[in-house]
Amino acid sequence: MSKKTFFASDFHLGVNARHNSLDREKKIVKWLHQVAPEADAIYLVGDLFEFWHEYQFVVPRGYVRLLGTLAELSDNGIPIHAFTGNHDLWMQNYFELELGIPVFRKPIQINIQGKSFFIGHGDGLGPGDTGYKWMKKAFTNPICQWAFRQLHPDLGARIAHYASGKSRAATPAAEQNWLGEEKEWLYQYCLRKNESNIIPDYFIFGHRHLPIDWQMPHSKSRYINLGEWMWAYSYAVFDGKDVKIHFLEDNISLITNRII
């Protein structure tokens, strides 16, 4: 039986949504156990947590079910790959050392069963959003990271969750919908990549919080956005032939220009 590759992103554990964070974590763990027997690999494409910061001797409270499951699957030989997102970009080496899971901080292009994949969280890519791009440079600066680490973890976490909540509240309502090809910045990023002769079969991103499967014009490439696990509970599966977006619960609208 051909093994499958699974992609998921934007769990945002630590904040309540359709279900509270703990119940959502239990659903994620159940899903991981369900897909493990047929998984050739699992890609977790950023924003697993609403906030994550690693200290030398402190692990953020919570998420023990998820972390334990990831360690178990990794120990059992299932390759798991994690990406940083804009909410957990302060990952250091905890996943590598404790869970045996490599962490990618930039998009990667790889071959899976004869198909080319370009995979990344998606934050800071494409045109516009210059404010965040400057903020990301500051947040990833070693001096800024050192300064934040000097705060007591309780205080640092409070500040981070407050800032995250303000940022989420400031997201324009229009961005919760498909903006059209000309205004979707990740789609525009894919177009520019294709112009530079980087032409994968699939672009796989998170961050946008919309389940999207979009065939790019005059190209073999498809732009796949994984959606999120706050409301849609969506993920993607590559069966060796094609990528398809699935929904854990009731079917949220899939944004697509393809005949499914």
Backbone hydrogen bonds, N-H to C=O, Kabsch-Sander energy under -0.5 kcal/mol:
donor,donor_aa,acceptor,acceptor_aa,energy
4,K,38,E,-2.9
5,T,238,F,-2.5
6,F,41,A,-2.3
7,F,236,A,-2.6
8,A,43,Y,-2.3
10,D,46,G,-2.8
11,F,47,D,-0.5
12,H,47,D,-2.3
13,L,48,L,-2.1
15,V,12,H,-1.3
17,A,19,H,-2.1
18,R,230,M,-1.9
24,R,20,N,-2.4
25,E,21,S,-2.4
26,K,22,L,-2.0
27,K,23,D,-1.8
28,I,24,R,-2.3
29,V,25,E,-2.6
30,K,26,K,-2.4
31,W,27,K,-2.4
32,L,28,I,-2.6
33,H,29,V,-2.2
34,Q,30,K,-1.9
35,V,31,W,-2.3
36,A,32,L,-1.6
38,E,35,V,-1.2
39,A,36,A,-1.4
40,D,4,K,-3.8
40,D,38,E,-0.6
41,A,4,K,-1.0
42,I,79,P,-2.3
43,Y,6,F,-3.1
44,L,42,I,-0.5
44,L,81,H,-3.3
45,V,8,A,-3.0
45,V,43,Y,-0.7
46,G,44,L,-0.9
50,E,13,L,-3.0
51,F,13,L,-0.6
52,W,87,H,-0.9
54,E,90,W,-1.0
55,Y,53,H,-0.5
55,Y,58,V,-1.4
67,L,63,Y,-2.8
68,G,64,V,-2.5
69,T,65,R,-2.0
70,L,66,L,-2.7
71,A,67,L,-2.2
72,E,68,G,-2.3
73,L,69,T,-2.8
74,S,70,L,-2.5
75,D,71,A,-2.7
76,N,72,E,-1.5
77,G,74,S,-1.6
78,I,73,L,-2.2
81,H,42,I,-2.6
82,A,102,P,-2.5
83,F,44,L,-2.1
84,T,104,F,-2.2
90,W,52,W,-0.6
91,M,88,D,-1.1
97,L,93,N,-2.8
98,E,94,Y,-2.8
99,L,94,Y,-0.7
99,L,95,F,-1.2
100,G,95,F,-0.7
100,G,96,E,-0.7
101,I,95,F,-2.2
104,F,82,A,-2.8
108,I,119,I,-2.6
110,I,117,F,-2.5
112,I,115,K,-3.1
115,K,112,I,-1.8
117,F,110,I,-3.3
118,F,202,Y,-2.7
119,I,108,I,-3.1
119,I,117,F,-0.6
120,G,204,I,-2.0
125,L,122,G,-1.4
133,K,129,D,-1.9
134,W,130,T,-2.3
135,M,131,G,-2.1
136,K,132,Y,-3.1
137,K,133,K,-1.6
138,A,134,W,-1.8
139,F,135,M,-2.8
140,T,136,K,-2.1
141,N,138,A,-1.1
145,Q,141,N,-2.4
146,W,142,P,-2.4
147,A,143,I,-2.4
148,F,144,C,-2.3
149,R,145,Q,-1.9
150,Q,146,W,-0.8
150,Q,147,A,-0.9
151,L,148,F,-1.5
156,G,152,H,-2.8
157,A,153,P,-2.6
158,R,154,D,-1.9
159,I,155,L,-2.4
160,A,156,G,-2.4
161,H,157,A,-2.6
162,Y,158,R,-2.2
163,A,159,I,-2.5
164,S,160,A,-2.4
165,G,161,H,-2.3
166,K,162,Y,-2.2
167,S,163,A,-2.2
168,R,164,S,-2.4
169,A,165,G,-2.3
170,A,166,K,-1.4
171,T,168,R,-1.1
175,E,172,P,-1.3
176,Q,173,A,-1.8
177,N,174,A,-1.6
183,K,180,G,-1.2
184,E,180,G,-1.6
185,W,183,K,-0.9
188,Q,184,E,-2.3
189,Y,185,W,-2.0
190,C,186,L,-2.0
191,L,187,Y,-2.1
192,R,188,Q,-2.1
193,K,189,Y,-2.2
194,N,190,C,-2.3
195,E,191,L,-1.7
196,S,192,R,-1.1
196,S,193,K,-0.5
197,N,194,N,-1.4
198,I,193,K,-2.3
199,I,197,N,-1.1
201,D,116,S,-1.2
202,Y,116,S,-1.9
203,F,222,R,-3.0
204,I,118,F,-3.2
204,I,202,Y,-0.6
205,F,203,F,-0.5
205,F,224,I,-2.5
206,G,120,G,-0.5
206,G,121,H,-1.8
208,R,206,G,-2.5
209,H,227,G,-0.6
212,I,210,L,-0.7
212,I,225,N,-1.9
213,D,255,I,-2.9
214,W,223,Y,-2.6
215,Q,213,D,-0.5
216,M,221,S,-2.3
219,S,216,M,-1.0
222,R,201,D,-1.5
223,Y,214,W,-2.9
224,I,203,F,-3.2
224,I,222,R,-0.7
225,N,212,I,-2.4
225,N,223,Y,-0.5
226,L,205,F,-2.7
227,G,210,L,-0.8
229,W,10,D,-2.5
233,Y,228,E,-1.0
234,S,228,E,-1.7
235,Y,246,H,-2.1
236,A,7,F,-2.5
237,V,244,K,-2.4
238,F,5,T,-2.8
239,D,237,V,-0.6
239,D,242,D,-1.9
244,K,237,V,-2.1
246,H,235,Y,-3.5
248,L,233,Y,-3.2
252,I,250,D,-0.7
255,I,211,P,-2.6
255,I,253,S,-0.5
256,T,254,L,-0.7
257,N,213,D,-0.9
260,I,258,R,-0.8
